[in-house]
Amino acid sequence: MEEIDETIMAKVCNRIAEEVGLPKQEIKTDWIPPKKYGLANADIIIPSYYNIHKNPEKLFHLNFLDIIKDDIRNFRKLNEYQLDYIKNLSKEDAYEIILIYDKCFGTIEETFTK
């Protein structure tokens, strides 16, 4: 009968390895912990000026396209997620964004050319 090697290889936390009598492993990684913890590392999708924290129900009536339109109307720089979202919009929605952009910059032009 043939002998079967039943050795299982696995990376184990050194603290656990020490408790069960296994040799410690040196794990090399180039991972560096973040400078800020928790959601402070996450990109903000819905900015705080929408006051979702004061009225959480507002979240159910807000969509990303409306946020983009609002940012354009308020001359805010669009982030990479918004720009990617615009790439996949229908022609009608993309045209609406262009009209909003045009109207906003038309207002600026009128203001400074008078």
ZIMO-V954564 format. One line per field, one symbol per residue. psi: psi as a letter, one per 30 degrees, with the letter a starting at -180 (. if undefined). burial: b if it has 16 or more other C-alpha atoms within 10 Angstrom, else e. A space follows every 10 residues. Layout:
psi->???
burial->???
//
This chain:
psi->kkkkjgkkkk kkkeeeeeeg glkkkjkklg kkkleklbff fkkkejlfff hefeifffef gkleeeeeee eeeghkkkle eeeeeeegll eeeeeeeeee eeeefeeeee efg.
burial->eeeeeeeeee eeeeeeeeee eeeeeeeeee eeeeeeeeee eeeeeeeeee eeeeeeeeee eeeebebbbe ebbeeeeeee ebeeebeeee eeeeeebeeb beeeeeeeee eeee
//
